[in-house]
Amino acid sequence: MQFPEVRCMRESSLVAATGSAGPGLEVKARSSVLFVVTALGAFMASLDLSIVNVAFPALERSFPHDSRAALAWVITGYSIVFGSLLVTAGRSADRIGRKRVFFAGLAVFSLGSALCGLAPSVSLLVAGRLIQGCGAAAMLPASLGLLLGAFPTERRSQVVAMWGGVGALAVATGPSLGALLISAGGWRWAFYVNLPIGAIAWLVGRRVLAESRSDEVRARPDYLGVVLVSASLAALVLAISEGPSWGWSSATVATAFVVAVVLGAAFLYRSAHHAAPVLDLTLFSARSFSVANAATLLYAMGFFAMLLGNILFLTSVWHYTILRAGLAVTPGPLVVAVVSGPAGRMASRFGFRRVLLIGTACFAGGLVWYGTGIGLHPAYVTRWLPATLITGLGIGLTFPVLSAAAVSSLHPERFAVGSAVNQTARQVGGAFGVALLVVILGAPHSAVAALDNFRQVGQGAASEVVNAEQLGAQRAVNIKYYLTTDEIGPKLDPTRLEPRKGGVKGKAAHFYFVPQGATFTQEESVTVDESVVQGRSRTAPAPKKAKKATTTPQN
């Protein structure tokens, strides 16, 4: 997601936005209310990433004449639009106002939720999900921008961590909450639940949110680029998911592949020439950024395929009810929510590679367990629960570390767009993962066939995870220090560093990375920016000051 560049809002402006601070309504209390409002937006957007997976079996029963590939668009359509719009929506919020974009996103998301709940057909249901994706993409970066603007600099790290924790909580509680809602009132309530949450956020937000925007004059975001990348990804997902039923050599599937390639090429060309592109291609000049995002995409493919595959297996092979299936898969996301925070601290202390290796081993091991240790007869405690706990541990140790690794080599001013690109890679990978899941599962005619297909999913997901680890660990952690041209001292030999090119506020600049194992004399000193030191290896010296620190590389 995008972390917009904002100014700290003064207390007086916060009070002015909400009226005079009466007795018992101090500024700190109002800031807490503001946090709740913005967190509700993040909660709704994140909740829909997991709750719909639980509703999938109910959707199959409600629309028996529609194929599983058609129903999968309820999940993939949301992911494609959400991922494609994140960067552009964040830039639009910076440009025209974060409060305005947040409320627009909230209204659009609520409208999409209502349409999904009322949808009499799969086509209208998918249309509602696309609208939801647009609203979610607008809410997330705008809500974070509003939140950062309401708190002083020294509290922002804590507030961002809490805000991210709300999103993790939504993903963790999505299966159980969705199962309860669907069991009580049907799958439509998986969407109706967003309406009262949205109404509360709107009513309270009108009183506590103050408008803010970036002081910089920014170029108009590339809205046509959003259309191009969305259409390209949709065509590719369509070709993959419908290939088995339409025929891989059919004219329709071939046309979809061609459209995906042509529109994708047009999107890349436009991104290379637009002033505010959807995808800033110069970010990929840092190889660690490219590798970490490729690894994130592969991880997401396995992760999202596992989420939906587990629900389908429990309901179709073990014949669990939706409520029981939702509760059965909940321990895994709960472990992810608990482990994600400590995983980031571990990566800061021991380096990305070690944490990624451990996380990948757990994730792949859990997937292999799913693929080999689960049988036709239910054995939740002895078979299923260990697998879901191990995979949850692996996911918690990998996803947040990959996100940190993706931006660790970027200039601090590019962290926002780099984070948004990483989130986009996650959503795109999820869409591909669900499409491939539909292909592998097919339409089995017996429990034995369904079990065989499920095991193929587990083994295939494990293979993707291992490939992702090989990508993510090979380069993302080989950075010891971050330097700009101005920070290289006269006694430091630039030829012993690895150069990278990039842009800062439209001006060309050179960034240097000190490779692991590089040695310098005791005389040579390096100025290190603390914001990127958090991704250093264990052997790197700790910073001595809050913002900048001078360290002497060891012999």
N, C-alpha and C positions, 0 to 999 in steps of 0.2 A: 504494500500500500504506500501511498505517497505521504511524505512528512513535509508539509509545506514550510517555507521560511516565513516566520511571523515575528511581529514585535510584541513585547509583553504589554498587555492591557493594564492601564493604571486602575487602581482601586476606584478612583472617582468615576471613571468611565463605566465600570461595572455597576456601580451604584446608580449612575445616571440611567443606565439601560433598564434598570429594574425598579426605579422609584427610590425615594429616600429610604435609607436604612432605618426602619422603625426599631422599637425595643425588641431585642431577641433575634433580630435579623441582621447580624453583622456581615461584613464582607466575606469572611471566611465561610460562613454558613451558605452564603449565596454561591461561592465558588464550589462548594460541595454539591449544591443543587445543579450547577452548570455541568459538573462532572457526570452526574447521574443522567442528565439529558443527552449529552454527547455519547455516553456509554450505551444508552438504550439503542442509538442508531447502530453502533458496532455490534451490539447483541443481536439485533434483528438480522443484519446482513450475515453474521457468522452462523446464527441458528439455522438459517435456510440451507447452509452447506451440508448439514448432517441430517436434519429432520426429514427431508424429502426421501432420503434413502430408506427410512423406516416405512414411509408411506407407499413405497413402490409395489409391494405385493397387493396392497389394497387397490392401487390403481389398475393392476392387471385384472383384478376381479371386476372392477367397475367398467372397464373397457376391454372385454374379452375378444373383440374382433380386431383390435389393434395389435400389431406386432410388438415384441419387446424392444426392437430397434426403434420403433416410432415413439414408444413411451420413454426411452432413454433420453430423448431430446428435452424432457422435463428437467433433467439434470445437466446435460451437456450444453443446452442452450443458455442456461443461466451462467454457467462457467465461462463460456465464450464471450458473452456480452460484458460480464463483470470484469474479466481480465483485460479485454480490449479497451475498456473505457477508463480504467483506473488512472493512468497517467494524465490523460486529457482532462478528466474531471477534476483532478487535483490542480492542474494549471488553470482551469476555468475558475475554480474557487479562489485562487490567488488573484486572479485578474478582475473578476466582477463582484466578488464578495463571498466570504465563506458562509455567513449566515444565510444568504440568499440561496446558495447552492445546497446547503444542508436541508433547508426547508423544502426546496424543490425536489431533492432526492427522497426526502421523507414522504412527500405527497405522491411521487411517482411509485415508490416502493409499496405504499399502502394501496394505491390504485391497482397495481399488479397483483397484490395479495387478494384483493376483493375479486378481481377477474378470475384468478385461479380457483378460488373457493366456489364461484358460481359457474365455472366452465362446464358446459354440457358435453363437450367433445375434447379429444386430445389436442386438436389444432388450437382451440381457444386456450386450453391449459398451457400449452407451450408458449403461445403469445403472451399470456400473463406472466410466465416465467421470464421471458425476454424483457418485459417491462420491469419486473422486479430487479433483474440484473442491472438495468440502467440506473434505477434508483439506488441500489446498494453501492454501485461504483461512485455515485455522487456523494452519498452520505459519509463514507469512510474517510476519505482525505479531508473533506470539509469539517467533519466533527473533530478530527485530531487537530486541525489548524485552529479551530475555535478554542479547543481545550488548552493548547499551548499558549495561546494569546492571553488567557485568563490567569495564568500562574507565573510567578517570578522564575527567573532562570534556574535558581538553585533547587526548585521543586519539580522541574519539568521531567527529569529522568524518572522520579518516583511516580509522577502522574501518568507518564507514558507506559510504564510497567503495569500500573493498575488498569489502565485502559486496555492494554493487550491482554491482561488477565481476564477481563470481561469477555473478550472474544474467545479465549480458550475455554472459559466456563460455558459459553454458549455451545461450542462444539462438543464439549464433554457431556453436557446435559441434553443435547439434541435427541439422541436415540431414546432415552427414557422418557423425556417430556413428549416427544412425538408419539411414542407408543401409547402413553396414557391418553393423549388427546384423540388419537385415532380409534383406540378401543372404546372410548366414551362416546364420541360423536361422529366418527368416520374420518376419512382422509382429508375432507375439506377443512376440518378444523386445524390441520397442520398449517393452513394459510390464514384462516380467520384469526388465529392467535396474534398475528401481527397488527391487526387493526386497533385493538385497545392499547397496545404498547405504543403504536404510532400516535394515537390520539393524545396519550399522556405526554409524550415527548413534545408534541406540537403545542399543547396548552401551556406547559411549564416553560418550554423554550422561548415562547413569545415574551416572557417576563425576564428571563435571565440572560439571554444571548444578546450580545452586542455585535454589530457588523464590524468586520475587519477584512483587510485585503493587503496585498503586498504593496510596498511603496515603489517598487521598480516598475517601469513601463515594460510590459511583457508583450510578446508577439501573440497574435491570435492562434489558439491551439489548432492542430491539424484534424478537423472533424472529418474531412474526407478520408484521411488515413485510417480513422476508426472504422469507417464503412468498409474500406478495402480489406483490412486485416480480419474483421469479423466475417465478411463474406468468404474470404479465403479459408479461414479455419472451419467455417460451417460446411463448405464444400468438401473439405478433406474429411471431416468427421462423417458427413453423409456417405461419402464413397466407402469409408471403412466399415461403418455400421450396416450399410445395406448391401455390401458386396456379396455376402453369402446368399441372400434371397434374390437379388436382381441378377447375380452372375458377375464374377470379376471381369469377364471379357465383354460384358454388355456395353452398348453405346452410352447408356445413362451413367454408369459408373465411370467409364473412361472420360466422359465429358466432365463429370464432377472433379476428377483428378486434374484434368487440363485447366479447368476454371480455377482450382486451388493454386496451381503453379503460376498461372498468368497474373491473377490478382495478388498473389504473394510477391511476385517480382515487381509489380507496380507499386505495392506498398513499400518495399525496400528502397526503390528508386525515390519515392516521395519522401521517405524518412531521411534519405541522404541529402535532400535539397531543401527541406522545409525548415523554417527558423525555430519552430516549436513542435518537433515531430512526436508521434506517438511512441516511437522507439528511437532513442538517441543512439545511433550506431557507433558514435565515438566512444561510448562506454566500453564497447567490446575490444578496444585497443589494449585494455588490460586483460591479459590472458586468464588471470585468476577469476575475473568477473565472468568471462565467457564460460569457463569450465564449471564454476559454481552454479550458474543458471542452467546449464545443460544437465548437471547432476540433479538439480531441483526438479526439472521437468520429468526426468526419468523416475525419481522418487515418487513424484505426485501420480504418475501413471500407475505404479504399483499400489500406492496408498488408496486412491479413490476406487480403483478396481476392487481392492480388498473390502472397503466399506460396504459397497453395494452387494458384492458377492457373498459376504457373510450373512447379510439379511436374507438374501434369496435362498441360501443353503439352509438356514435354520427353519425357514417357513415352508420350503418345498421338499426337503429331504428328511429333516427331523420333525417336520409338521408342527413346529412351534406356532403359537398364536403370535400376532404382531406385538402384543404387550410383552410376552415372554421373550421374544426375539430381541426387542429393544432393550430390555433389562439385561439380557445375556451379553450384549456387545458393549454395554456401558462401561465396564471396568477398564477396557483398553483406552478410550478417550480420557477417562479420569486419570490414568497413569500419565498420559501425555501432558495433561494440564499441570500435574504435580512436578514432573521431571523437567519441563521446558526451561524454567527459570534457573535451576542449578546447572543445567547443561551449558547455558551461556557463560556462567561463572567458571565452570570447568574448562571451557574452551579458552577463556582469557588466561587461565593459569597454566594449563598444560599444552595449549595449542590445538588448532582445529583437527589436525590429522588423528591424534589419539582418540579424541571423543568420537569422531566420525567412524573410525574403525570399530570401536566398541558398539556404537549405535547400529552400524550396518550389520555386524555379527548378530545382534539381538533381533533386528528386524527381519533379516533373511532367515535366521533360525526359526523364528515364529512362523513365517510364511511356509517354510519347508514342513514344519509341524502340521500346519493346516493341510498341506498337500499330501502328507503321508500318514499322519497319526489319527485323522478323523475318519470315522467309518459310518456305516448306514444307521447304526443304532446309537441313540443319544447317550452321551457320556460327558456331561457338562463339566463336572468338577475335576475329573481325572484327565480329560482330553482337551476340552474347549477352553476352559479358564486359564490353564497354563499358557496356551498359545496366545490368547488375547492379551495377557499380562506381559509376555515377552515382546510381542510386536509393539504394544503400547510403549514399553521402555525404549525400544529401538527408535520409534518415531520421535519420541520426546528428546532423544539424544542427537537426532540427525537434522530434522527440519529447522529448528531455530539456529543451529550451528551453520547450516548451509546458508541461511539468510544472512547471518553475520559475515560469513566468508565472502559472500557475493559483493558486499560493499566495503570490505576491509581494505581493499586496494584502491578505492576511489578517493578523490579529493573530498574533504568534508562538505563542500558546497554542492556536491553531486550525490550525497547520501540519499536525499529524498527521492529523486528520480530513479536511482539505482535500486532502492527498496521497492519502488512501485514495479519496476521491470521484473524483479524477482517474484513478486506476488503474481504478476501476469504469467510468468513461466509456470508457477504452481497451478493456476487455474487452467491454463492450456493443457498442461500435462494431465490434469484431472479429466478434462473432456476426452482426451485421447484414451486414457485408461478405461473409462466407462464404455467408449465405443469398442475397444478391443475386448472388453469383458462380454459385451453382447455377442460378439462374433464367436468367442470361445464357448460360451454357455449354450448358444443356439436354442433349440426347442427340444429338450430331451423327452423321450416317451416313457422313461422309467426312472426309478430312484437310483438304480445302478448307473445308468447313463449320466444322470445329473451329478452323481458323486465323482465319476471319472472326469467330467468337465470341470467340476470345482477343483479337483486336484491339479488339473492343468493350469487353472487360474493361479493357484498357490505357487506352483513351480515357475510359471511365467513371471509372476510378480517378483518372486525371489531373484530371478535372473536379472530383471530390470534394476532391482535394488543393488545387486552386486556390481552391475555396470556403472550405476550412478556413483557408487563408492570409489570405484577405480578412477572415475573422472574427478570427483570432488576432492579426493585425498591427494591426488598426484601433484596438484599445483596450488590449490587454494590456500595452502598453509606455508608455501615457500617464501613468504614475505616476512622480513624481520623488521624493517623500518620503512616509514614513508618520508619522502623528502620532496621539496620543490626546488627549482633551480636556485632561488634566492637563499635557501637554507643550507646549501652545500658550502661548507667552509673552504677557504683557500688551500688548506692542507689536505683536503679530501680529494682523492683522485676519482673523477667521474667515470673514467674508463673501467673502473672495477665495479660499477653499478649497472643495473639493467634499466635502460631508458624506456619511458612510455610517453606518448603524446596525448594531450587532452585539452579541453577548453575550460576556462574560468570566466564567466560573464562575457562570453564572446571573444575573449582574447586567447591566443594560442599560448600554451605553457608546456613545460616539460616536467614530468614527474619521474622520480627515480625510486627504485626499490632495491634495498640491500638484500641480496640473496642469503639464504641460510648458509653458514659456513664461511662467509666472507671475513677476512681478517684485516685489521688495520693496526697502525702503530699506536702507542700510548698517547702520542701528541695529537692524533686526529680525533676531532669531536664532531658529533652529529646532533643537530637540533631536531627533536622529535615532537610531532603534534600528538597530544595525548588522545585525541579522538580516534586515532587509528592504532594507537599502541595496544588497545584492548584486544587486538587479534594477534599480538606478538607470541612468539614461542616462549617456552619456559625459560630458555637461556637468555632471553633479551632483558636488558636492565630495566627496572621499574622506573617510571617517571618520577621526578623529584618535585615538580610543581603542579598546580591545578590545571593550567592551560598548556604550558610548554615546559619541556625539561631538556636539559643538556646532559647527554650520557656519553660515556667513553667506551666504544666497542672494545671488547676484550681481544687479546692476542689469540 
